[in-house]
Amino acid sequence: MCGIVTAVAGRNIVPVLLEGLARLEYRGYDSAGLAVINGGLHRLRSVGRVAELAEHAKGVEAHLGIAHTRWATHGVPSERNAHPHISGNLAVVHNGIIENFEELKTKLSAKGYVFVSDTDTEAIAHLIEQKRAAHPDLFDAVCAATLELVGAYAIGVVCLDTPDQVIVARSGAPLLLGVGEDGNYAASDASALLQVTRKMIYLEDGDVAELRRDSLRIARADGMPVERPISVSSLSRDAVELGNFRHYMQKEIFEQPQALANTLEMIGGARAISPQLFGAEAADVFGDLSGVLILACGTSYHAGLVARYWIESLAQVAVSVEIASEYRYRSSVPNPRQLVVAISQSGETADTLAALKHARSLGHARTLSICNVAESAIVRETRLRFLTRAGPEIGVASTKAFTTQLAALFLLAAVLAKQRGRLDAAEEIGQLNALRHLPVAVGKALELEPQISVWAQRFALKRHALFLGRGRHYPIALEGALKLKEISYIHAEAYPAGELKHGPLALVDAEMPVIAVAPRDDLLEKLKSNLQEVKARGGELFVFADAESEISESSGVNIIRMPEHYGLLSPVLHVVPLQLLAYHAALVKGTDVDKPRNLAKSVTVE
């Protein structure tokens, strides 16, 4: 969950480290630190944001260093737990969790090493220092140390004895190298390095790399040299700038029409839906399917729940949607004829990656990733992939990644339906046209922002909220509740509206606002009855209704009408006002919208 940056170059790298940390702050922001070699080993650490570290670092210059922004796992946020951690003449930064750190700590303490923090990372620093007795070369010492680490890690190491060398390694946590004109760099993701280069090398699990000003070498932990290709990042520096927006979340909400247009670009002039949208082998992989298994976490899990309705309705294929962190820890029944779909914004989500690998170990060879990052671990692990092309998503609360995932999943449902002979020519054209119009429709939904802002003023100071939806809009209610929880800290829950009488109705009173998603579909009349149940108990309703839903505004019933009814794709439109509602509620409450407490963007640890 943390972010790391390393640099060795022919210029002062301190500004590079600090700007890189600022780009990675979405990964963790409870403390930050850096270590540089400039005649000695100098370390600076601070609790809080990167801006505070930058104040401490004024006037510091160096040509080599490592830096870290932390999301606490082991040990509370404090200066002594902040990275880098030092042992002897070396310093270490780390992203991940070392599962055997207690065992390592016991062994190292017995050898006389003193631990001054509560972190698992300090064990890595002492372990590398201990290995240097048998392996004086820092590269060899790091290789030897990684062989004893159990868990996930990306690490950066510098040592006063080798002031021209940075060593990095990864296993289970993302890490890439940046090849610059005047030096070499490493970071948790590409956004941190766009300031110096777009040439990236993506390390594989088990790789150890040595960075010098004018050279790079990569090897496995056993010392075997390996080659990794250089790729040119498609990201631009402008793409990760805030621009005229107040927050990244706001920017990303309003980027959704363009993100959807980019994601659906390949069908812009198409007359047919093709399996090749998902890869050259897709027709073979999709053939003779007996089911679909979707693995995901958080917002991506909600996208999977919507997809279940679409795939089962259109393609008549049974779908199960699993929370990735649960799937791998139960005895599931493997079915090699299932298509396994892994959904992740970052492509580095630890639980989803582990669940995918577990599914493959059970014999599931038909795998598909739906992901926003082309070079990510999950994309590399699957036979097929679909890139959502949402662009960088910096705000912790996911928005444009979710709607582009939905677009990709609807395409998947349509492809499977066509392949199974359940999509006639007229329906195919109709769905293509609906998808092509989706960016425009979402743009119209964004025009509701002024009305939504007024609503937010009315209930933002409430302590609880209840979200209701039915059918394929129930997952949208779940997503709306999640967004509100994430950034406003209002306790929010979502239920299928038909479940009101099975418990939640007991909570409804004048202090419990109820937000309902009310599209014009087959379940509308039943939903209206559910809303009457809320009104009868004194609850205040906030309803997002389609234009022709025939729900009237009255005392205790507030209505915002969607600009158009959108059939099967309605969930993509209805989630947009819920995103805006959460955003404006957070503004009223004054919370840190982009960096909510206790959360980080990319969950790369279990």
Wavefront OBJ file of the C-alpha trace (Angstrom):
o trace
v 0.000 0.000 0.000
v 2.997 2.292 0.470
v 4.836 4.159 -2.252
v 8.584 4.054 -2.890
v 10.893 6.087 -5.132
v 14.610 5.638 -5.697
v 17.039 7.616 -7.815
v 20.692 7.737 -8.835
v 21.537 10.480 -11.321
v 23.944 13.187 -12.360
v 21.859 15.912 -10.724
v 20.266 16.702 -7.395
v 17.697 13.932 -6.949
v 15.987 15.265 -3.806
v 13.337 17.215 -5.804
v 12.784 14.081 -7.907
v 12.210 11.986 -4.784
v 9.821 14.523 -3.291
v 7.775 14.998 -6.445
v 7.657 11.224 -6.901
v 6.345 10.821 -3.354
v 3.716 13.469 -4.002
v 2.539 11.433 -7.014
v 2.453 8.287 -4.895
v 0.780 9.805 -1.862
v -2.501 8.160 -2.879
v -0.821 4.879 -1.886
v -0.219 6.028 1.688
v -0.073 9.287 3.537
v 0.372 8.800 7.263
v 4.149 9.440 7.207
v 6.986 9.974 4.758
v 10.754 9.869 4.677
v 13.891 9.775 2.582
v 17.517 8.736 2.883
v 20.316 10.149 0.742
v 24.057 9.677 0.508
v 25.950 12.945 0.275
v 29.172 12.420 2.197
v 27.265 10.435 4.776
v 23.991 8.576 5.139
v 21.345 11.201 5.947
v 17.759 10.363 6.809
v 14.736 12.653 7.120
v 11.317 11.476 8.351
v 8.032 13.135 9.256
v 4.547 12.162 10.344
v 1.810 13.298 7.996
v 1.927 14.349 4.381
v 4.773 14.603 1.919
v 4.537 18.418 2.079
v 5.802 18.271 5.664
v 8.769 16.158 4.617
v 9.511 18.639 1.827
v 9.796 21.420 4.420
v 12.375 19.400 6.366
v 14.298 18.628 3.163
v 14.848 22.233 2.076
v 18.506 22.760 1.226
v 19.309 19.014 1.080
v 21.140 17.906 -2.070
v 22.333 14.496 -3.211
v 22.823 12.385 -6.333
v 21.518 9.128 -4.842
v 18.661 8.306 -2.512
v 15.492 6.424 -1.605
v 12.137 7.745 -0.406
v 8.872 6.413 0.983
v 5.302 7.465 1.749
v 3.626 5.148 4.234
v 0.281 3.538 4.846
v 0.654 1.902 8.235
v 0.383 -1.868 8.564
v 2.815 -2.792 11.351
v 3.052 -0.025 13.911
v 1.107 3.200 14.385
v 1.903 6.277 12.281
v 4.906 7.882 13.996
v 8.343 9.157 13.115
v 10.069 6.079 14.546
v 7.890 3.804 12.377
v 8.324 5.918 9.257
v 10.633 4.675 6.514
v 13.514 4.509 5.667
v 14.811 2.130 8.328
v 18.542 1.943 9.029
v 20.857 -0.857 10.030
v 24.567 -0.075 10.186
v 25.471 1.913 7.108
v 22.447 0.955 5.023
v 18.854 2.197 4.691
v 15.760 0.399 3.398
v 12.312 1.411 2.166
v 9.605 -1.202 1.731
v 6.094 -1.661 0.322
v 4.294 -4.840 1.384
v 4.013 -7.102 4.406
v 6.659 -9.543 5.617
v 4.704 -12.438 7.080
v 7.632 -14.065 8.894
v 8.990 -10.871 10.415
v 8.402 -12.062 14.009
v 10.563 -15.115 13.307
v 13.207 -12.923 11.671
v 13.058 -10.438 14.534
v 13.642 -13.192 17.100
v 16.653 -14.557 15.207
v 18.162 -11.144 14.550
v 17.605 -9.964 18.132
v 19.472 -13.048 19.315
v 22.412 -11.934 17.154
v 22.473 -8.536 18.856
v 20.400 -6.407 16.444
v 18.303 -3.808 18.267
v 14.827 -3.009 16.938
v 13.664 0.558 17.516
v 10.384 0.477 15.543
v 7.244 -1.658 15.408
v 7.536 -2.282 11.674
v 8.215 -5.451 9.736
v 10.503 -3.428 7.454
v 13.178 -2.997 10.102
v 13.686 -6.765 10.007
v 14.592 -6.452 6.304
v 17.213 -3.795 7.060
v 18.846 -5.862 9.802
v 18.660 -9.035 7.702
v 20.484 -7.402 4.772
v 23.115 -5.980 7.144
v 23.591 -9.437 8.671
v 23.968 -11.021 5.220
v 26.776 -8.606 4.369
v 29.112 -10.580 6.646
v 29.057 -13.408 4.108
v 28.170 -11.264 1.075
v 30.097 -7.954 1.177
v 28.639 -6.872 -2.169
v 25.316 -5.133 -1.443
v 23.628 -6.710 -4.463
v 24.554 -10.206 -3.275
v 23.480 -9.413 0.284
v 20.041 -8.250 -0.889
v 19.667 -11.384 -3.022
v 20.536 -13.576 -0.032
v 18.123 -11.690 2.223
v 15.182 -11.963 -0.163
v 15.492 -15.755 -0.085
v 14.470 -15.630 3.585
v 11.562 -13.194 3.215
v 8.038 -14.617 3.273
v 5.262 -12.309 2.108
v 4.971 -9.421 -0.310
v 7.604 -6.776 -0.806
v 9.098 -4.125 -3.019
v 12.267 -2.725 -1.466
v 14.880 -0.091 -2.142
v 18.300 -0.216 -0.456
v 21.240 2.197 -0.279
v 24.506 1.840 1.600
v 27.185 4.354 2.557
v 29.870 1.848 1.548
v 28.628 1.918 -2.082
v 27.554 5.538 -2.614
v 26.942 5.074 -6.350
v 24.578 2.094 -6.125
v 20.869 1.525 -5.371
v 19.502 -2.022 -5.073
v 15.794 -2.772 -5.540
v 13.811 -6.018 -5.433
v 10.203 -7.126 -5.718
v 7.965 -10.076 -4.967
v 4.204 -9.608 -4.884
v 4.306 -5.803 -4.715
v 4.630 -3.540 -7.758
v 7.967 -2.036 -8.748
v 9.257 -0.643 -12.008
v 12.479 0.949 -13.207
v 12.778 4.256 -15.040
v 15.557 4.671 -17.598
v 16.461 8.359 -17.778
v 18.877 10.433 -19.827
v 20.961 11.364 -16.791
v 20.367 8.442 -14.454
v 18.184 5.536 -13.399
v 15.174 5.381 -11.142
v 12.642 3.023 -9.555
v 9.143 3.536 -8.176
v 5.905 1.825 -7.221
v 4.159 3.119 -10.334
v 4.909 5.084 -13.468
v 3.242 8.323 -12.351
v 6.139 8.978 -9.957
v 8.704 8.870 -12.757
v 7.002 10.758 -15.579
v 8.884 13.845 -14.416
v 12.175 12.262 -15.569
v 11.352 9.571 -18.132
v 8.683 7.593 -19.939
v 10.997 4.615 -20.522
v 9.986 1.922 -18.027
v 11.121 -1.589 -17.177
v 8.550 -3.643 -15.268
v 10.200 -6.054 -12.853
v 8.855 -9.567 -12.323
v 8.378 -11.303 -8.980
v 11.759 -12.478 -7.727
v 13.763 -9.855 -9.629
v 16.610 -7.946 -7.988
v 18.041 -4.918 -9.796
v 21.131 -2.758 -9.394
v 20.820 0.882 -10.397
v 23.833 3.050 -11.128
v 23.951 6.423 -12.831
v 24.900 4.946 -16.222
v 23.950 1.258 -15.945
v 21.311 -1.252 -14.904
v 21.446 -4.966 -14.238
v 18.650 -7.335 -13.281
v 18.978 -10.829 -11.861
v 16.980 -13.427 -10.018
v 17.593 -13.906 -6.316
v 19.914 -16.823 -7.122
v 22.106 -14.467 -9.162
v 20.955 -15.632 -12.613
v 20.947 -12.565 -14.944
v 17.673 -11.794 -16.744
v 16.574 -9.326 -19.383
v 13.367 -7.294 -19.093
v 12.074 -5.214 -22.001
v 11.924 -1.432 -21.980
v 8.458 -0.065 -22.707
v 7.395 3.518 -23.253
v 4.610 4.545 -20.884
v 1.466 5.850 -22.554
v 0.849 8.140 -19.587
v 1.588 11.813 -19.880
v 2.586 14.147 -17.096
v -0.541 16.220 -17.772
v -2.712 13.169 -17.090
v -1.688 13.134 -13.438
v -2.045 16.901 -12.904
v -5.067 18.248 -11.013
v -5.669 21.099 -13.461
v -8.591 23.397 -12.622
v -10.392 20.876 -10.449
v -10.597 21.117 -6.675
v -9.893 17.427 -6.090
v -8.746 14.441 -8.116
v -12.027 12.693 -7.337
v -13.964 15.563 -8.875
v -11.643 15.554 -11.902
v -12.067 11.806 -12.355
v -15.858 11.947 -12.051
v -15.960 14.507 -14.847
v -13.447 12.548 -16.936
v -15.881 9.647 -17.215
v -17.364 10.561 -20.618
v -13.860 10.679 -22.129
v -12.735 7.572 -20.254
v -15.734 5.656 -21.580
v -15.117 6.958 -25.103
v -11.486 5.788 -24.885
v -12.493 2.397 -23.515
v -15.074 1.868 -26.253
v -13.003 3.356 -29.073
v -12.557 -0.021 -30.769
v -16.297 -0.312 -31.420
v -16.621 3.231 -32.736
v -17.130 2.176 -36.351
v -17.864 -1.482 -35.790
v -20.851 -3.212 -37.299
v -20.501 -6.265 -35.101
v -19.346 -7.323 -31.657
v -16.258 -9.515 -31.910
v -14.663 -11.859 -29.343
v -11.283 -10.492 -30.506
v -11.997 -7.426 -28.389
v -10.707 -9.601 -25.560
v -7.728 -11.128 -27.369
v -6.842 -13.238 -30.390
v -7.666 -16.472 -28.535
v -10.966 -15.242 -27.121
v -13.254 -17.197 -29.461
v -11.581 -20.446 -28.407
v -11.466 -19.524 -24.719
v -15.147 -18.505 -24.691
v -16.257 -21.623 -26.534
v -18.116 -24.309 -24.611
v -18.248 -22.320 -21.370
v -20.251 -23.781 -18.521
v -20.037 -20.704 -16.304
v -18.217 -17.517 -15.342
v -16.352 -16.917 -12.078
v -15.618 -13.259 -11.265
v -12.914 -12.395 -8.707
v -12.598 -8.857 -7.365
v -12.443 -6.593 -4.303
v -14.193 -3.386 -3.274
v -15.608 -1.285 -6.094
v -14.460 -3.839 -8.684
v -16.512 -6.455 -6.821
v -19.605 -4.264 -7.283
v -18.849 -4.100 -11.013
v -18.770 -7.896 -11.015
v -22.171 -8.032 -9.318
v -23.682 -5.862 -12.061
v -22.037 -8.074 -14.684
v -23.740 -11.131 -13.217
v -27.128 -9.695 -14.125
v -25.957 -8.814 -17.634
v -24.223 -12.086 -18.451
v -26.970 -14.311 -17.056
v -29.675 -12.266 -18.801
v -28.010 -11.944 -22.211
v -25.846 -15.033 -22.511
v -27.713 -17.432 -20.218
v -24.449 -18.414 -18.549
v -24.336 -19.014 -14.799
v -22.147 -16.472 -12.995
v -20.657 -16.515 -9.516
v -19.017 -13.394 -8.091
v -16.466 -13.922 -5.338
v -14.757 -11.496 -3.004
v -11.171 -12.345 -3.849
v -9.954 -12.333 -0.243
v -12.542 -14.995 0.640
v -12.355 -17.200 -2.446
v -8.822 -18.493 -1.933
v -9.424 -19.453 1.686
v -12.311 -21.826 1.228
v -12.625 -25.207 -0.441
v -14.197 -24.294 -3.759
v -15.204 -26.773 -6.439
v -13.032 -26.238 -9.517
v -14.631 -26.174 -12.942
v -12.113 -25.937 -15.805
v -14.919 -24.971 -18.194
v -15.532 -21.764 -16.266
v -14.174 -18.451 -17.478
v -12.331 -16.783 -14.593
v -12.538 -12.997 -14.767
v -10.244 -10.927 -12.523
v -11.240 -7.255 -12.189
v -8.860 -4.629 -10.792
v -8.167 -0.972 -11.410
v -4.459 -1.187 -10.627
v -3.850 -4.779 -11.644
v -1.779 -5.129 -8.476
v -4.533 -5.808 -5.922
v -2.908 -8.450 -3.736
v -6.036 -10.437 -2.879
v -7.295 -10.509 -6.472
v -3.893 -11.546 -7.809
v -3.606 -14.297 -5.203
v -7.170 -15.493 -5.924
v -6.394 -15.618 -9.641
v -3.265 -17.675 -9.035
v -5.257 -19.966 -6.734
v -7.893 -20.480 -9.434
v -5.195 -21.355 -11.938
v -3.689 -23.845 -9.482
v -7.079 -25.580 -9.370
v -7.015 -26.084 -13.136
v -8.810 -22.940 -14.330
v -6.967 -22.182 -17.568
v -9.589 -19.871 -19.112
v -8.668 -16.518 -17.575
v -9.473 -12.917 -18.432
v -8.347 -9.704 -16.741
v -10.256 -6.428 -16.900
v -7.793 -3.828 -15.794
v -6.719 -0.205 -16.192
v -2.943 -0.767 -16.207
v -1.466 -2.588 -19.179
v 1.783 -3.649 -17.535
v 0.292 -4.840 -14.249
v 0.759 -8.222 -12.609
v -2.845 -9.375 -13.066
v -2.755 -8.590 -16.789
v 0.422 -10.642 -17.134
v -1.179 -13.581 -15.317
v -4.212 -14.042 -17.580
v -4.645 -15.612 -20.981
v -6.963 -12.828 -22.158
v -7.157 -9.199 -21.135
v -9.246 -6.083 -21.683
v -7.745 -2.682 -20.869
v -10.281 -0.130 -19.683
v -8.215 2.919 -20.681
v -9.624 5.103 -17.921
v -6.275 6.840 -17.497
v -4.608 7.412 -14.135
v -6.992 7.344 -11.196
v -5.432 9.165 -8.259
v -8.380 9.670 -5.904
v -8.679 6.812 -3.427
v -12.420 6.467 -4.067
v -12.728 4.847 -7.486
v -15.052 6.477 -10.027
v -14.018 6.366 -13.677
v -12.370 2.982 -13.196
v -15.754 1.608 -12.108
v -17.777 2.918 -15.043
v -15.185 1.766 -17.569
v -15.161 -1.668 -15.924
v -18.930 -1.768 -16.383
v -18.558 -0.895 -20.073
v -16.025 -3.700 -20.528
v -18.222 -6.192 -18.694
v -21.253 -5.303 -20.786
v -19.173 -5.943 -23.891
v -18.222 -9.306 -22.419
v -21.884 -10.156 -21.817
v -22.750 -9.223 -25.394
v -19.847 -11.234 -26.834
v -20.800 -14.324 -24.832
v -24.437 -13.911 -25.874
v -23.474 -13.665 -29.535
v -21.150 -16.647 -29.340
v -23.931 -18.737 -27.814
v -26.426 -17.708 -30.480
v -28.531 -15.589 -28.150
v -27.994 -12.216 -29.807
v -29.692 -11.540 -33.124
v -28.473 -8.946 -35.622
v -30.960 -6.259 -34.592
v -30.111 -6.657 -30.900
v -26.409 -6.531 -31.703
v -26.755 -3.226 -33.562
v -28.935 -1.863 -30.757
v -26.344 -2.679 -28.129
v -23.522 -1.220 -30.193
v -25.465 1.995 -30.612
v -26.243 2.152 -26.889
v -22.564 1.691 -26.015
v -21.492 4.361 -28.503
v -23.978 6.817 -26.983
v -22.890 6.026 -23.409
v -20.295 8.843 -23.079
v -22.925 11.407 -24.124
v -25.467 9.962 -21.690
v -22.985 10.101 -18.818
v -22.172 13.694 -19.741
v -25.858 14.581 -19.350
v -25.957 12.855 -15.943
v -23.069 15.055 -14.798
v -25.265 18.107 -15.416
v -27.272 17.099 -12.348
v -24.452 18.250 -10.080
v -26.096 21.529 -8.895
v -29.208 19.685 -7.704
v -27.125 16.983 -6.042
v -25.062 19.607 -4.236
v -28.257 20.959 -2.640
v -29.192 17.477 -1.470
v -25.763 16.979 0.046
v -26.233 20.078 2.176
v -29.414 18.572 3.609
v -28.153 15.239 4.807
v -24.342 15.483 4.995
v -24.447 15.993 8.734
v -26.517 12.870 9.308
v -24.764 9.960 11.002
v -26.316 7.170 8.933
v -27.753 6.589 5.468
v -29.531 3.713 3.767
v -29.235 3.005 0.029
v -31.850 0.937 -1.825
v -31.851 -0.667 -5.242
v -33.342 -3.674 -6.979
v -32.074 -6.060 -9.626
v -28.990 -4.877 -11.481
v -29.209 -1.566 -9.593
v -28.745 -3.163 -6.198
v -24.950 -3.282 -6.780
v -25.170 0.403 -7.723
v -26.750 1.081 -4.324
v -23.841 -0.852 -2.771
v -21.369 1.303 -4.680
v -23.157 4.505 -3.645
v -23.018 3.489 0.012
v -19.334 2.607 -0.313
v -18.488 5.985 -1.838
v -20.280 7.810 0.984
v -18.496 5.750 3.625
v -15.092 6.144 2.021
v -14.894 9.911 1.794
v -17.521 11.419 4.108
v -17.283 8.854 6.953
v -21.073 8.661 7.159
v -22.124 5.159 8.088
v -23.992 3.917 5.038
v -25.445 0.556 4.124
v -27.142 -0.737 0.992
v -29.894 -3.307 0.726
v -32.054 -4.798 -1.978
v -35.257 -2.825 -1.524
v -37.232 -6.044 -1.176
v -35.294 -6.821 2.016
v -36.568 -3.770 3.904
v -39.099 -5.721 5.907
v -36.463 -8.299 6.791
v -34.612 -6.018 9.176
v -33.435 -2.659 7.827
v -36.836 -1.001 8.170
v -36.310 -1.043 11.948
v -33.593 1.580 11.510
v -35.647 3.995 9.442
v -36.674 7.254 11.064
v -36.405 10.986 10.359
v -32.649 10.889 11.065
v -31.970 8.121 8.549
v -32.021 9.468 4.971
v -32.844 6.805 2.396
v -31.327 7.084 -1.070
v -33.096 5.048 -3.748
v -32.081 4.160 -7.295
v -35.329 4.050 -9.286
v -34.883 3.266 -12.983
v -37.833 2.544 -15.228
v -37.570 -1.238 -15.367
v -39.589 -4.347 -14.549
v -39.024 -3.903 -10.816
v -40.137 -0.288 -10.600
v -43.612 -0.960 -9.227
v -42.233 -3.186 -6.506
v -39.661 -0.517 -5.665
v -42.436 2.092 -5.345
v -44.079 -0.088 -2.707
v -40.791 -0.317 -0.837
v -40.463 3.457 -0.886
v -43.931 3.833 0.566
v -42.835 1.634 3.445
v -40.032 4.097 4.170
v -42.324 7.118 3.931
v -44.877 5.535 6.255
v -42.187 5.170 8.949
v -41.180 8.840 8.789
v -38.068 8.306 6.698
v -36.980 10.959 4.203
v -36.428 9.679 0.672
v -33.929 10.928 -1.890
v -34.797 9.233 -5.173
v -32.838 9.169 -8.421
v -35.608 8.359 -10.879
v -35.798 7.954 -14.635
v -37.857 10.588 -16.422
v -40.797 8.237 -16.908
v -40.723 6.507 -13.534
v -43.945 8.256 -12.420
v -42.699 8.822 -8.897
v -44.077 12.104 -7.593
v -42.290 14.519 -5.304
v -44.073 15.145 -2.012
v -43.370 15.846 1.621
v -40.495 13.568 2.604
v -39.955 12.405 -0.988
v -37.254 14.295 -2.930
v -36.781 13.492 -6.609
v -33.955 14.101 -9.050
v -34.837 12.884 -12.523
v -32.211 11.301 -14.709
v -31.866 12.824 -18.183
v -32.808 9.618 -19.989
v -33.716 5.996 -19.500
v -30.921 3.700 -20.580
v -32.205 0.159 -20.432
v -29.665 -2.538 -19.619
v -26.872 0.041 -19.362
v -28.775 2.124 -16.820
v -26.395 1.155 -13.956
v -23.585 3.095 -15.658
v -25.687 6.264 -15.597
v -27.199 5.841 -12.160
v -23.882 5.481 -10.376
v -22.742 8.942 -11.528
v -25.114 10.977 -9.312
v -24.231 8.722 -6.373
v -20.553 9.555 -6.900
v -21.412 13.253 -6.953
v -23.571 12.900 -3.861
v -20.702 11.370 -1.890
v -18.299 14.010 -3.180
v -20.475 16.946 -2.202
v -21.325 15.433 1.183
v -17.594 15.164 1.850
v -17.145 18.819 0.865
v -19.803 19.830 3.371
v -18.130 17.801 6.099
v -14.664 19.090 5.217
v -12.993 15.704 4.925
v -9.913 14.991 2.833
v -11.685 13.841 -0.305
v -8.749 12.354 -2.184
v -7.003 10.859 0.823
v -9.627 9.577 3.254
v -8.482 8.392 6.657
v -7.224 4.819 7.018
v -7.481 4.076 3.278
v -5.059 3.908 0.383
v -5.612 3.539 -3.321
v -3.767 0.451 -4.369
v -4.236 -2.415 -1.900
v -1.061 -4.352 -2.575
v -1.047 -6.157 0.775
v -3.505 -8.650 2.230
l 1 2 3 4 5 6 7 8 9 10 11 12 13 14 15 16 17 18 19 20 21 22 23 24 25 26 27 28 29 30 31 32 33 34 35 36 37 38 39 40 41 42 43 44 45 46 47 48 49 50 51 52 53 54 55 56 57 58 59 60 61 62 63 64 65 66 67 68 69 70 71 72 73 74 75 76 77 78 79 80 81 82 83 84 85 86 87 88 89 90 91 92 93 94 95 96 97 98 99 100 101 102 103 104 105 106 107 108 109 110 111 112 113 114 115 116 117 118 119 120 121 122 123 124 125 126 127 128 129 130 131 132 133 134 135 136 137 138 139 140 141 142 143 144 145 146 147 148 149 150 151 152 153 154 155 156 157 158 159 160 161 162 163 164 165 166 167 168 169 170 171 172 173 174 175 176 177 178 179 180 181 182 183 184 185 186 187 188 189 190 191 192 193 194 195 196 197 198 199 200 201 202 203 204 205 206 207 208 209 210 211 212 213 214 215 216 217 218 219 220 221 222 223 224 225 226 227 228 229 230 231 232 233 234 235 236 237 238 239 240 241 242 243 244 245 246 247 248 249 250 251 252 253 254 255 256 257 258 259 260 261 262 263 264 265 266 267 268 269 270 271 272 273 274 275 276 277 278 279 280 281 282 283 284 285 286 287 288 289 290 291 292 293 294 295 296 297 298 299 300 301 302 303 304 305 306 307 308 309 310 311 312 313 314 315 316 317 318 319 320 321 322 323 324 325 326 327 328 329 330 331 332 333 334 335 336 337 338 339 340 341 342 343 344 345 346 347 348 349 350 351 352 353 354 355 356 357 358 359 360 361 362 363 364 365 366 367 368 369 370 371 372 373 374 375 376 377 378 379 380 381 382 383 384 385 386 387 388 389 390 391 392 393 394 395 396 397 398 399 400 401 402 403 404 405 406 407 408 409 410 411 412 413 414 415 416 417 418 419 420 421 422 423 424 425 426 427 428 429 430 431 432 433 434 435 436 437 438 439 440 441 442 443 444 445 446 447 448 449 450 451 452 453 454 455 456 457 458 459 460 461 462 463 464 465 466 467 468 469 470 471 472 473 474 475 476 477 478 479 480 481 482 483 484 485 486 487 488 489 490 491 492 493 494 495 496 497 498 499 500 501 502 503 504 505 506 507 508 509 510 511 512 513 514 515 516 517 518 519 520 521 522 523 524 525 526 527 528 529 530 531 532 533 534 535 536 537 538 539 540 541 542 543 544 545 546 547 548 549 550 551 552 553 554 555 556 557 558 559 560 561 562 563 564 565 566 567 568 569 570 571 572 573 574 575 576 577 578 579 580 581 582 583 584 585 586 587 588 589 590 591 592 593 594 595 596 597 598 599 600 601 602 603 604 605 606
